[in-house]
Amino acid sequence: MQIGKYLIAHPRICGGRLTFRGTRIKVADVLEMLDSGMTPGQVASNYPGLVSVEAIQEAAMLVGNGVICEIEAAA
């Protein structure tokens, strides 16, 4: 299932967790980086060519507005 322009949830990719389209990068991991104080640009630089600033901003906006809920289970 595609959510927005950059996000996807597919049962065969990362167990159905929300990821960035075309990657196995979990949205929850990126949101954790943002919560730690990193900017979208800093996070994107950790994934060159894989996750754009726009994709990160979309994920943050959708979660922030309550459109989607992405919570990583505690290990």
mmCIF file of the N, C-alpha and C atoms, coordinates in Angstrom:
data_MODEL
# 
_entry.id   MODEL 
# 
loop_
_atom_site.group_PDB 
_atom_site.id 
_atom_site.type_symbol 
_atom_site.label_atom_id 
_atom_site.label_alt_id 
_atom_site.label_comp_id 
_atom_site.label_asym_id 
_atom_site.label_entity_id 
_atom_site.label_seq_id 
_atom_site.pdbx_PDB_ins_code 
_atom_site.Cartn_x 
_atom_site.Cartn_y 
_atom_site.Cartn_z 
_atom_site.occupancy 
_atom_site.B_iso_or_equiv 
_atom_site.pdbx_formal_charge 
_atom_site.auth_seq_id 
_atom_site.auth_comp_id 
_atom_site.auth_asym_id 
_atom_site.auth_atom_id 
_atom_site.pdbx_PDB_model_num 
ATOM 1   N N  . MET A 1 1  ? 0.847  -1.170 0.000  1.00 0.00 ? 1  MET A N  1 
ATOM 2   C CA . MET A 1 1  ? 0.000  0.000  0.000  1.00 0.00 ? 1  MET A CA 1 
ATOM 3   C C  . MET A 1 1  ? 0.897  1.239  0.000  1.00 0.00 ? 1  MET A C  1 
ATOM 4   N N  . GLN A 1 2  ? 0.691  2.089  -0.983 1.00 0.00 ? 2  GLN A N  1 
ATOM 5   C CA . GLN A 1 2  ? 1.448  3.337  -1.021 1.00 0.00 ? 2  GLN A CA 1 
ATOM 6   C C  . GLN A 1 2  ? 0.714  4.386  -0.209 1.00 0.00 ? 2  GLN A C  1 
ATOM 7   N N  . ILE A 1 3  ? 1.477  5.129  0.583  1.00 0.00 ? 3  ILE A N  1 
ATOM 8   C CA . ILE A 1 3  ? 0.929  6.182  1.435  1.00 0.00 ? 3  ILE A CA 1 
ATOM 9   C C  . ILE A 1 3  ? 1.664  7.461  1.074  1.00 0.00 ? 3  ILE A C  1 
ATOM 10  N N  . GLY A 1 4  ? 0.949  8.419  0.559  1.00 0.00 ? 4  GLY A N  1 
ATOM 11  C CA . GLY A 1 4  ? 1.610  9.634  0.119  1.00 0.00 ? 4  GLY A CA 1 
ATOM 12  C C  . GLY A 1 4  ? 2.458  9.349  -1.108 1.00 0.00 ? 4  GLY A C  1 
ATOM 13  N N  . LYS A 1 5  ? 3.411  10.202 -1.356 1.00 0.00 ? 5  LYS A N  1 
ATOM 14  C CA . LYS A 1 5  ? 4.262  10.070 -2.534 1.00 0.00 ? 5  LYS A CA 1 
ATOM 15  C C  . LYS A 1 5  ? 5.483  9.194  -2.275 1.00 0.00 ? 5  LYS A C  1 
ATOM 16  N N  . TYR A 1 6  ? 5.961  9.145  -1.032 1.00 0.00 ? 6  TYR A N  1 
ATOM 17  C CA . TYR A 1 6  ? 7.246  8.527  -0.739 1.00 0.00 ? 6  TYR A CA 1 
ATOM 18  C C  . TYR A 1 6  ? 7.203  7.315  0.187  1.00 0.00 ? 6  TYR A C  1 
ATOM 19  N N  . LEU A 1 7  ? 6.066  7.010  0.758  1.00 0.00 ? 7  LEU A N  1 
ATOM 20  C CA . LEU A 1 7  ? 6.001  5.957  1.772  1.00 0.00 ? 7  LEU A CA 1 
ATOM 21  C C  . LEU A 1 7  ? 5.201  4.761  1.279  1.00 0.00 ? 7  LEU A C  1 
ATOM 22  N N  . ILE A 1 8  ? 5.574  3.581  1.780  1.00 0.00 ? 8  ILE A N  1 
ATOM 23  C CA . ILE A 1 8  ? 4.892  2.358  1.397  1.00 0.00 ? 8  ILE A CA 1 
ATOM 24  C C  . ILE A 1 8  ? 4.890  1.386  2.570  1.00 0.00 ? 8  ILE A C  1 
ATOM 25  N N  . ALA A 1 9  ? 3.841  0.590  2.643  1.00 0.00 ? 9  ALA A N  1 
ATOM 26  C CA . ALA A 1 9  ? 3.769  -0.512 3.607  1.00 0.00 ? 9  ALA A CA 1 
ATOM 27  C C  . ALA A 1 9  ? 3.418  -1.756 2.807  1.00 0.00 ? 9  ALA A C  1 
ATOM 28  N N  . HIS A 1 10 ? 4.308  -2.739 2.842  1.00 0.00 ? 10 HIS A N  1 
ATOM 29  C CA . HIS A 1 10 ? 4.100  -3.978 2.087  1.00 0.00 ? 10 HIS A CA 1 
ATOM 30  C C  . HIS A 1 10 ? 4.466  -5.144 2.994  1.00 0.00 ? 10 HIS A C  1 
ATOM 31  N N  . PRO A 1 11 ? 3.613  -6.164 3.051  1.00 0.00 ? 11 PRO A N  1 
ATOM 32  C CA . PRO A 1 11 ? 3.881  -7.273 3.971  1.00 0.00 ? 11 PRO A CA 1 
ATOM 33  C C  . PRO A 1 11 ? 5.199  -8.000 3.715  1.00 0.00 ? 11 PRO A C  1 
ATOM 34  N N  . ARG A 1 12 ? 5.749  -7.917 2.522  1.00 0.00 ? 12 ARG A N  1 
ATOM 35  C CA . ARG A 1 12 ? 7.009  -8.604 2.219  1.00 0.00 ? 12 ARG A CA 1 
ATOM 36  C C  . ARG A 1 12 ? 8.235  -7.718 2.402  1.00 0.00 ? 12 ARG A C  1 
ATOM 37  N N  . ILE A 1 13 ? 8.024  -6.483 2.806  1.00 0.00 ? 13 ILE A N  1 
ATOM 38  C CA . ILE A 1 13 ? 9.137  -5.558 3.025  1.00 0.00 ? 13 ILE A CA 1 
ATOM 39  C C  . ILE A 1 13 ? 9.135  -5.151 4.489  1.00 0.00 ? 13 ILE A C  1 
ATOM 40  N N  . CYS A 1 14 ? 10.183 -5.533 5.202  1.00 0.00 ? 14 CYS A N  1 
ATOM 41  C CA . CYS A 1 14 ? 10.345 -5.191 6.628  1.00 0.00 ? 14 CYS A CA 1 
ATOM 42  C C  . CYS A 1 14 ? 9.121  -5.583 7.445  1.00 0.00 ? 14 CYS A C  1 
ATOM 43  N N  . GLY A 1 15 ? 8.534  -6.715 7.118  1.00 0.00 ? 15 GLY A N  1 
ATOM 44  C CA . GLY A 1 15 ? 7.409  -7.223 7.898  1.00 0.00 ? 15 GLY A CA 1 
ATOM 45  C C  . GLY A 1 15 ? 6.177  -6.328 7.859  1.00 0.00 ? 15 GLY A C  1 
ATOM 46  N N  . GLY A 1 16 ? 6.046  -5.552 6.807  1.00 0.00 ? 16 GLY A N  1 
ATOM 47  C CA . GLY A 1 16 ? 4.883  -4.678 6.683  1.00 0.00 ? 16 GLY A CA 1 
ATOM 48  C C  . GLY A 1 16 ? 5.032  -3.332 7.357  1.00 0.00 ? 16 GLY A C  1 
ATOM 49  N N  . ARG A 1 17 ? 6.202  -3.075 7.941  1.00 0.00 ? 17 ARG A N  1 
ATOM 50  C CA . ARG A 1 17 ? 6.455  -1.773 8.563  1.00 0.00 ? 17 ARG A CA 1 
ATOM 51  C C  . ARG A 1 17 ? 6.473  -0.698 7.483  1.00 0.00 ? 17 ARG A C  1 
ATOM 52  N N  . LEU A 1 18 ? 6.172  0.506  7.853  1.00 0.00 ? 18 LEU A N  1 
ATOM 53  C CA . LEU A 1 18 ? 6.179  1.634  6.935  1.00 0.00 ? 18 LEU A CA 1 
ATOM 54  C C  . LEU A 1 18 ? 7.622  1.953  6.550  1.00 0.00 ? 18 LEU A C  1 
ATOM 55  N N  . THR A 1 19 ? 7.894  1.969  5.244  1.00 0.00 ? 19 THR A N  1 
ATOM 56  C CA . THR A 1 19 ? 9.239  2.257  4.742  1.00 0.00 ? 19 THR A CA 1 
ATOM 57  C C  . THR A 1 19 ? 9.160  3.329  3.660  1.00 0.00 ? 19 THR A C  1 
ATOM 58  N N  . PHE A 1 20 ? 10.323 3.815  3.284  1.00 0.00 ? 20 PHE A N  1 
ATOM 59  C CA . PHE A 1 20 ? 10.413 4.754  2.173  1.00 0.00 ? 20 PHE A CA 1 
ATOM 60  C C  . PHE A 1 20 ? 10.402 3.951  0.880  1.00 0.00 ? 20 PHE A C  1 
ATOM 61  N N  . ARG A 1 21 ? 9.595  4.376  -0.063 1.00 0.00 ? 21 ARG A N  1 
ATOM 62  C CA . ARG A 1 21 ? 9.399  3.655  -1.324 1.00 0.00 ? 21 ARG A CA 1 
ATOM 63  C C  . ARG A 1 21 ? 10.735 3.359  -1.987 1.00 0.00 ? 21 ARG A C  1 
ATOM 64  N N  . GLY A 1 22 ? 10.899 2.100  -2.412 1.00 0.00 ? 22 GLY A N  1 
ATOM 65  C CA . GLY A 1 22 ? 12.111 1.674  -3.101 1.00 0.00 ? 22 GLY A CA 1 
ATOM 66  C C  . GLY A 1 22 ? 13.274 1.344  -2.187 1.00 0.00 ? 22 GLY A C  1 
ATOM 67  N N  . THR A 1 23 ? 13.040 1.353  -0.875 1.00 0.00 ? 23 THR A N  1 
ATOM 68  C CA . THR A 1 23 ? 14.102 1.057  0.090  1.00 0.00 ? 23 THR A CA 1 
ATOM 69  C C  . THR A 1 23 ? 13.577 0.111  1.163  1.00 0.00 ? 23 THR A C  1 
ATOM 70  N N  . ARG A 1 24 ? 14.451 -0.275 2.047  1.00 0.00 ? 24 ARG A N  1 
ATOM 71  C CA . ARG A 1 24 ? 14.065 -1.009 3.257  1.00 0.00 ? 24 ARG A CA 1 
ATOM 72  C C  . ARG A 1 24 ? 14.343 -0.138 4.489  1.00 0.00 ? 24 ARG A C  1 
ATOM 73  N N  . ILE A 1 25 ? 14.348 1.152  4.281  1.00 0.00 ? 25 ILE A N  1 
ATOM 74  C CA . ILE A 1 25 ? 14.595 2.106  5.365  1.00 0.00 ? 25 ILE A CA 1 
ATOM 75  C C  . ILE A 1 25 ? 13.268 2.390  6.043  1.00 0.00 ? 25 ILE A C  1 
ATOM 76  N N  . LYS A 1 26 ? 13.199 2.043  7.323  1.00 0.00 ? 26 LYS A N  1 
ATOM 77  C CA . LYS A 1 26 ? 11.948 2.197  8.065  1.00 0.00 ? 26 LYS A CA 1 
ATOM 78  C C  . LYS A 1 26 ? 11.719 3.658  8.473  1.00 0.00 ? 26 LYS A C  1 
ATOM 79  N N  . VAL A 1 27 ? 10.487 4.080  8.298  1.00 0.00 ? 27 VAL A N  1 
ATOM 80  C CA . VAL A 1 27 ? 10.090 5.432  8.680  1.00 0.00 ? 27 VAL A CA 1 
ATOM 81  C C  . VAL A 1 27 ? 10.340 5.642  10.166 1.00 0.00 ? 27 VAL A C  1 
ATOM 82  N N  . ALA A 1 28 ? 10.079 4.639  10.979 1.00 0.00 ? 28 ALA A N  1 
ATOM 83  C CA . ALA A 1 28 ? 10.289 4.765  12.425 1.00 0.00 ? 28 ALA A CA 1 
ATOM 84  C C  . ALA A 1 28 ? 11.735 5.113  12.759 1.00 0.00 ? 28 ALA A C  1 
ATOM 85  N N  . ASP A 1 29 ? 12.682 4.525  12.025 1.00 0.00 ? 29 ASP A N  1 
ATOM 86  C CA . ASP A 1 29 ? 14.094 4.812  12.269 1.00 0.00 ? 29 ASP A CA 1 
ATOM 87  C C  . ASP A 1 29 ? 14.423 6.266  11.940 1.00 0.00 ? 29 ASP A C  1 
ATOM 88  N N  . VAL A 1 30 ? 13.877 6.754  10.833 1.00 0.00 ? 30 VAL A N  1 
ATOM 89  C CA . VAL A 1 30 ? 14.127 8.139  10.425 1.00 0.00 ? 30 VAL A CA 1 
ATOM 90  C C  . VAL A 1 30 ? 13.473 9.110  11.404 1.00 0.00 ? 30 VAL A C  1 
ATOM 91  N N  . LEU A 1 31 ? 12.259 8.795  11.844 1.00 0.00 ? 31 LEU A N  1 
ATOM 92  C CA . LEU A 1 31 ? 11.584 9.663  12.808 1.00 0.00 ? 31 LEU A CA 1 
ATOM 93  C C  . LEU A 1 31 ? 12.337 9.714  14.129 1.00 0.00 ? 31 LEU A C  1 
ATOM 94  N N  . GLU A 1 32 ? 12.948 8.609  14.512 1.00 0.00 ? 32 GLU A N  1 
ATOM 95  C CA . GLU A 1 32 ? 13.759 8.583  15.735 1.00 0.00 ? 32 GLU A CA 1 
ATOM 96  C C  . GLU A 1 32 ? 14.959 9.526  15.593 1.00 0.00 ? 32 GLU A C  1 
ATOM 97  N N  . MET A 1 33 ? 15.557 9.556  14.412 1.00 0.00 ? 33 MET A N  1 
ATOM 98  C CA . MET A 1 33 ? 16.676 10.454 14.165 1.00 0.00 ? 33 MET A CA 1 
ATOM 99  C C  . MET A 1 33 ? 16.227 11.917 14.259 1.00 0.00 ? 33 MET A C  1 
ATOM 100 N N  . LEU A 1 34 ? 15.040 12.208 13.708 1.00 0.00 ? 34 LEU A N  1 
ATOM 101 C CA . LEU A 1 34 ? 14.505 13.569 13.806 1.00 0.00 ? 34 LEU A CA 1 
ATOM 102 C C  . LEU A 1 34 ? 14.232 13.932 15.258 1.00 0.00 ? 34 LEU A C  1 
ATOM 103 N N  . ASP A 1 35 ? 13.671 12.992 16.001 1.00 0.00 ? 35 ASP A N  1 
ATOM 104 C CA . ASP A 1 35 ? 13.377 13.237 17.421 1.00 0.00 ? 35 ASP A CA 1 
ATOM 105 C C  . ASP A 1 35 ? 14.639 13.486 18.237 1.00 0.00 ? 35 ASP A C  1 
ATOM 106 N N  . SER A 1 36 ? 15.762 12.939 17.771 1.00 0.00 ? 36 SER A N  1 
ATOM 107 C CA . SER A 1 36 ? 17.022 13.139 18.500 1.00 0.00 ? 36 SER A CA 1 
ATOM 108 C C  . SER A 1 36 ? 17.637 14.510 18.223 1.00 0.00 ? 36 SER A C  1 
ATOM 109 N N  . GLY A 1 37 ? 17.002 15.275 17.304 1.00 0.00 ? 37 GLY A N  1 
ATOM 110 C CA . GLY A 1 37 ? 17.487 16.626 17.034 1.00 0.00 ? 37 GLY A CA 1 
ATOM 111 C C  . GLY A 1 37 ? 18.103 16.832 15.668 1.00 0.00 ? 37 GLY A C  1 
ATOM 112 N N  . MET A 1 38 ? 18.192 15.777 14.879 1.00 0.00 ? 38 MET A N  1 
ATOM 113 C CA . MET A 1 38 ? 18.749 15.931 13.536 1.00 0.00 ? 38 MET A CA 1 
ATOM 114 C C  . MET A 1 38 ? 17.751 16.644 12.633 1.00 0.00 ? 38 MET A C  1 
ATOM 115 N N  . THR A 1 39 ? 18.245 17.370 11.665 1.00 0.00 ? 39 THR A N  1 
ATOM 116 C CA . THR A 1 39 ? 17.378 18.021 10.681 1.00 0.00 ? 39 THR A CA 1 
ATOM 117 C C  . THR A 1 39 ? 17.090 17.026 9.552  1.00 0.00 ? 39 THR A C  1 
ATOM 118 N N  . PRO A 1 40 ? 16.035 17.276 8.762  1.00 0.00 ? 40 PRO A N  1 
ATOM 119 C CA . PRO A 1 40 ? 15.783 16.399 7.614  1.00 0.00 ? 40 PRO A CA 1 
ATOM 120 C C  . PRO A 1 40 ? 16.992 16.298 6.678  1.00 0.00 ? 40 PRO A C  1 
ATOM 121 N N  . GLY A 1 41 ? 17.711 17.389 6.480  1.00 0.00 ? 41 GLY A N  1 
ATOM 122 C CA . GLY A 1 41 ? 18.893 17.359 5.633  1.00 0.00 ? 41 GLY A CA 1 
ATOM 123 C C  . GLY A 1 41 ? 19.988 16.467 6.186  1.00 0.00 ? 41 GLY A C  1 
ATOM 124 N N  . GLN A 1 42 ? 20.189 16.523 7.500  1.00 0.00 ? 42 GLN A N  1 
ATOM 125 C CA . GLN A 1 42 ? 21.198 15.668 8.132  1.00 0.00 ? 42 GLN A CA 1 
ATOM 126 C C  . GLN A 1 42 ? 20.814 14.197 8.015  1.00 0.00 ? 42 GLN A C  1 
ATOM 127 N N  . VAL A 1 43 ? 19.530 13.904 8.208  1.00 0.00 ? 43 VAL A N  1 
ATOM 128 C CA . VAL A 1 43 ? 19.069 12.519 8.092  1.00 0.00 ? 43 VAL A CA 1 
ATOM 129 C C  . VAL A 1 43 ? 19.244 12.043 6.652  1.00 0.00 ? 43 VAL A C  1 
ATOM 130 N N  . ALA A 1 44 ? 18.830 12.852 5.684  1.00 0.00 ? 44 ALA A N  1 
ATOM 131 C CA . ALA A 1 44 ? 18.947 12.478 4.274  1.00 0.00 ? 44 ALA A CA 1 
ATOM 132 C C  . ALA A 1 44 ? 20.396 12.214 3.884  1.00 0.00 ? 44 ALA A C  1 
ATOM 133 N N  . SER A 1 45 ? 21.321 12.947 4.477  1.00 0.00 ? 45 SER A N  1 
ATOM 134 C CA . SER A 1 45 ? 22.735 12.748 4.146  1.00 0.00 ? 45 SER A CA 1 
ATOM 135 C C  . SER A 1 45 ? 23.241 11.385 4.633  1.00 0.00 ? 45 SER A C  1 
ATOM 136 N N  . ASN A 1 46 ? 22.537 10.775 5.565  1.00 0.00 ? 46 ASN A N  1 
ATOM 137 C CA . ASN A 1 46 ? 22.880 9.415  6.009  1.00 0.00 ? 46 ASN A CA 1 
ATOM 138 C C  . ASN A 1 46 ? 22.426 8.360  5.002  1.00 0.00 ? 46 ASN A C  1 
ATOM 139 N N  . TYR A 1 47 ? 21.529 8.734  4.097  1.00 0.00 ? 47 TYR A N  1 
ATOM 140 C CA . TYR A 1 47 ? 20.977 7.820  3.099  1.00 0.00 ? 47 TYR A CA 1 
ATOM 141 C C  . TYR A 1 47 ? 21.089 8.437  1.705  1.00 0.00 ? 47 TYR A C  1 
ATOM 142 N N  . PRO A 1 48 ? 22.309 8.770  1.251  1.00 0.00 ? 48 PRO A N  1 
ATOM 143 C CA . PRO A 1 48 ? 22.456 9.472  -0.027 1.00 0.00 ? 48 PRO A CA 1 
ATOM 144 C C  . PRO A 1 48 ? 21.863 8.677  -1.192 1.00 0.00 ? 48 PRO A C  1 
ATOM 145 N N  . GLY A 1 49 ? 21.011 9.357  -1.946 1.00 0.00 ? 49 GLY A N  1 
ATOM 146 C CA . GLY A 1 49 ? 20.391 8.742  -3.104 1.00 0.00 ? 49 GLY A CA 1 
ATOM 147 C C  . GLY A 1 49 ? 19.240 7.809  -2.797 1.00 0.00 ? 49 GLY A C  1 
ATOM 148 N N  . LEU A 1 50 ? 18.944 7.619  -1.515 1.00 0.00 ? 50 LEU A N  1 
ATOM 149 C CA . LEU A 1 50 ? 17.878 6.693  -1.133 1.00 0.00 ? 50 LEU A CA 1 
ATOM 150 C C  . LEU A 1 50 ? 16.660 7.402  -0.555 1.00 0.00 ? 50 LEU A C  1 
ATOM 151 N N  . VAL A 1 51 ? 16.901 8.358  0.349  1.00 0.00 ? 51 VAL A N  1 
ATOM 152 C CA . VAL A 1 51 ? 15.801 9.074  1.003  1.00 0.00 ? 51 VAL A CA 1 
ATOM 153 C C  . VAL A 1 51 ? 16.062 10.569 0.859  1.00 0.00 ? 51 VAL A C  1 
ATOM 154 N N  . SER A 1 52 ? 15.098 11.257 0.289  1.00 0.00 ? 52 SER A N  1 
ATOM 155 C CA . SER A 1 52 ? 15.249 12.698 0.076  1.00 0.00 ? 52 SER A CA 1 
ATOM 156 C C  . SER A 1 52 ? 14.717 13.495 1.262  1.00 0.00 ? 52 SER A C  1 
ATOM 157 N N  . VAL A 1 53 ? 15.112 14.741 1.320  1.00 0.00 ? 53 VAL A N  1 
ATOM 158 C CA . VAL A 1 53 ? 14.593 15.646 2.345  1.00 0.00 ? 53 VAL A CA 1 
ATOM 159 C C  . VAL A 1 53 ? 13.068 15.719 2.221  1.00 0.00 ? 53 VAL A C  1 
ATOM 160 N N  . GLU A 1 54 ? 12.562 15.761 0.999  1.00 0.00 ? 54 GLU A N  1 
ATOM 161 C CA . GLU A 1 54 ? 11.117 15.846 0.775  1.00 0.00 ? 54 GLU A CA 1 
ATOM 162 C C  . GLU A 1 54 ? 10.396 14.615 1.327  1.00 0.00 ? 54 GLU A C  1 
ATOM 163 N N  . ALA A 1 55 ? 10.996 13.433 1.152  1.00 0.00 ? 55 ALA A N  1 
ATOM 164 C CA . ALA A 1 55 ? 10.400 12.205 1.669  1.00 0.00 ? 55 ALA A CA 1 
ATOM 165 C C  . ALA A 1 55 ? 10.355 12.230 3.195  1.00 0.00 ? 55 ALA A C  1 
ATOM 166 N N  . ILE A 1 56 ? 11.424 12.702 3.797  1.00 0.00 ? 56 ILE A N  1 
ATOM 167 C CA . ILE A 1 56 ? 11.484 12.794 5.259  1.00 0.00 ? 56 ILE A CA 1 
ATOM 168 C C  . ILE A 1 56 ? 10.458 13.795 5.767  1.00 0.00 ? 56 ILE A C  1 
ATOM 169 N N  . GLN A 1 57 ? 10.347 14.912 5.090  1.00 0.00 ? 57 GLN A N  1 
ATOM 170 C CA . GLN A 1 57 ? 9.357  15.916 5.493  1.00 0.00 ? 57 GLN A CA 1 
ATOM 171 C C  . GLN A 1 57 ? 7.939  15.376 5.347  1.00 0.00 ? 57 GLN A C  1 
ATOM 172 N N  . GLU A 1 58 ? 7.680  14.608 4.291  1.00 0.00 ? 58 GLU A N  1 
ATOM 173 C CA . GLU A 1 58 ? 6.357  14.014 4.117  1.00 0.00 ? 58 GLU A CA 1 
ATOM 174 C C  . GLU A 1 58 ? 6.046  13.059 5.267  1.00 0.00 ? 58 GLU A C  1 
ATOM 175 N N  . ALA A 1 59 ? 6.992  12.199 5.625  1.00 0.00 ? 59 ALA A N  1 
ATOM 176 C CA . ALA A 1 59 ? 6.784  11.251 6.720  1.00 0.00 ? 59 ALA A CA 1 
ATOM 177 C C  . ALA A 1 59 ? 6.510  11.989 8.022  1.00 0.00 ? 59 ALA A C  1 
ATOM 178 N N  . ALA A 1 60 ? 7.304  13.004 8.319  1.00 0.00 ? 60 ALA A N  1 
ATOM 179 C CA . ALA A 1 60 ? 7.123  13.771 9.556  1.00 0.00 ? 60 ALA A CA 1 
ATOM 180 C C  . ALA A 1 60 ? 5.777  14.478 9.569  1.00 0.00 ? 60 ALA A C  1 
ATOM 181 N N  . MET A 1 61 ? 5.370  15.013 8.431  1.00 0.00 ? 61 MET A N  1 
ATOM 182 C CA . MET A 1 61 ? 4.092  15.721 8.337  1.00 0.00 ? 61 MET A CA 1 
ATOM 183 C C  . MET A 1 61 ? 2.919  14.762 8.518  1.00 0.00 ? 61 MET A C  1 
ATOM 184 N N  . LEU A 1 62 ? 2.967  13.606 7.863  1.00 0.00 ? 62 LEU A N  1 
ATOM 185 C CA . LEU A 1 62 ? 1.873  12.654 7.966  1.00 0.00 ? 62 LEU A CA 1 
ATOM 186 C C  . LEU A 1 62 ? 1.731  12.111 9.391  1.00 0.00 ? 62 LEU A C  1 
ATOM 187 N N  . VAL A 1 63 ? 2.850  11.847 10.030 1.00 0.00 ? 63 VAL A N  1 
ATOM 188 C CA . VAL A 1 63 ? 2.803  11.386 11.419 1.00 0.00 ? 63 VAL A CA 1 
ATOM 189 C C  . VAL A 1 63 ? 2.373  12.523 12.342 1.00 0.00 ? 63 VAL A C  1 
ATOM 190 N N  . GLY A 1 64 ? 2.939  13.704 12.133 1.00 0.00 ? 64 GLY A N  1 
ATOM 191 C CA . GLY A 1 64 ? 2.606  14.858 12.969 1.00 0.00 ? 64 GLY A CA 1 
ATOM 192 C C  . GLY A 1 64 ? 1.154  15.257 12.892 1.00 0.00 ? 64 GLY A C  1 
ATOM 193 N N  . ASN A 1 65 ? 0.550  15.091 11.723 1.00 0.00 ? 65 ASN A N  1 
ATOM 194 C CA . ASN A 1 65 ? -0.861 15.435 11.548 1.00 0.00 ? 65 ASN A CA 1 
ATOM 195 C C  . ASN A 1 65 ? -1.798 14.280 11.902 1.00 0.00 ? 65 ASN A C  1 
ATOM 196 N N  . GLY A 1 66 ? -1.235 13.151 12.329 1.00 0.00 ? 66 GLY A N  1 
ATOM 197 C CA . GLY A 1 66 ? -2.063 12.020 12.735 1.00 0.00 ? 66 GLY A CA 1 
ATOM 198 C C  . GLY A 1 66 ? -2.626 11.220 11.567 1.00 0.00 ? 66 GLY A C  1 
ATOM 199 N N  . VAL A 1 67 ? -2.140 11.480 10.355 1.00 0.00 ? 67 VAL A N  1 
ATOM 200 C CA . VAL A 1 67 ? -2.631 10.736 9.191  1.00 0.00 ? 67 VAL A CA 1 
ATOM 201 C C  . VAL A 1 67 ? -2.177 9.289  9.268  1.00 0.00 ? 67 VAL A C  1 
ATOM 202 N N  . ILE A 1 68 ? -0.944 9.078  9.738  1.00 0.00 ? 68 ILE A N  1 
ATOM 203 C CA . ILE A 1 68 ? -0.411 7.743  9.962  1.00 0.00 ? 68 ILE A CA 1 
ATOM 204 C C  . ILE A 1 68 ? 0.181  7.686  11.355 1.00 0.00 ? 68 ILE A C  1 
ATOM 205 N N  . CYS A 1 69 ? 0.304  6.495  11.873 1.00 0.00 ? 69 CYS A N  1 
ATOM 206 C CA . CYS A 1 69 ? 0.908  6.284  13.185 1.00 0.00 ? 69 CYS A CA 1 
ATOM 207 C C  . CYS A 1 69 ? 2.005  5.256  13.012 1.00 0.00 ? 69 CYS A C  1 
ATOM 208 N N  . GLU A 1 70 ? 3.224  5.612  13.316 1.00 0.00 ? 70 GLU A N  1 
ATOM 209 C CA . GLU A 1 70 ? 4.349  4.703  13.164 1.00 0.00 ? 70 GLU A CA 1 
ATOM 210 C C  . GLU A 1 70 ? 5.059  4.604  14.505 1.00 0.00 ? 70 GLU A C  1 
ATOM 211 N N  . ILE A 1 71 ? 4.877  3.461  15.148 1.00 0.00 ? 71 ILE A N  1 
ATOM 212 C CA . ILE A 1 71 ? 5.496  3.218  16.453 1.00 0.00 ? 71 ILE A CA 1 
ATOM 213 C C  . ILE A 1 71 ? 6.284  1.924  16.372 1.00 0.00 ? 71 ILE A C  1 
ATOM 214 N N  . GLU A 1 72 ? 7.535  1.991  16.655 1.00 0.00 ? 72 GLU A N  1 
ATOM 215 C CA . GLU A 1 72 ? 8.388  0.811  16.640 1.00 0.00 ? 72 GLU A CA 1 
ATOM 216 C C  . GLU A 1 72 ? 8.232  0.098  17.973 1.00 0.00 ? 72 GLU A C  1 
ATOM 217 N N  . ALA A 1 73 ? 8.019  -1.200 17.916 1.00 0.00 ? 73 ALA A N  1 
ATOM 218 C CA . ALA A 1 73 ? 7.879  -1.994 19.134 1.00 0.00 ? 73 ALA A CA 1 
ATOM 219 C C  . ALA A 1 73 ? 9.194  -1.994 19.903 1.00 0.00 ? 73 ALA A C  1 
ATOM 220 N N  . ALA A 1 74 ? 9.091  -1.899 21.207 1.00 0.00 ? 74 ALA A N  1 
ATOM 221 C CA . ALA A 1 74 ? 10.292 -1.905 22.046 1.00 0.00 ? 74 ALA A CA 1 
ATOM 222 C C  . ALA A 1 74 ? 10.966 -3.263 21.961 1.00 0.00 ? 74 ALA A C  1 
ATOM 223 N N  . ALA A 1 75 ? 12.273 -3.254 21.854 1.00 0.00 ? 75 ALA A N  1 
ATOM 224 C CA . ALA A 1 75 ? 13.021 -4.517 21.725 1.00 0.00 ? 75 ALA A CA 1 
ATOM 225 C C  . ALA A 1 75 ? 13.272 -5.115 23.084 1.00 0.00 ? 75 ALA A C  1 
# 
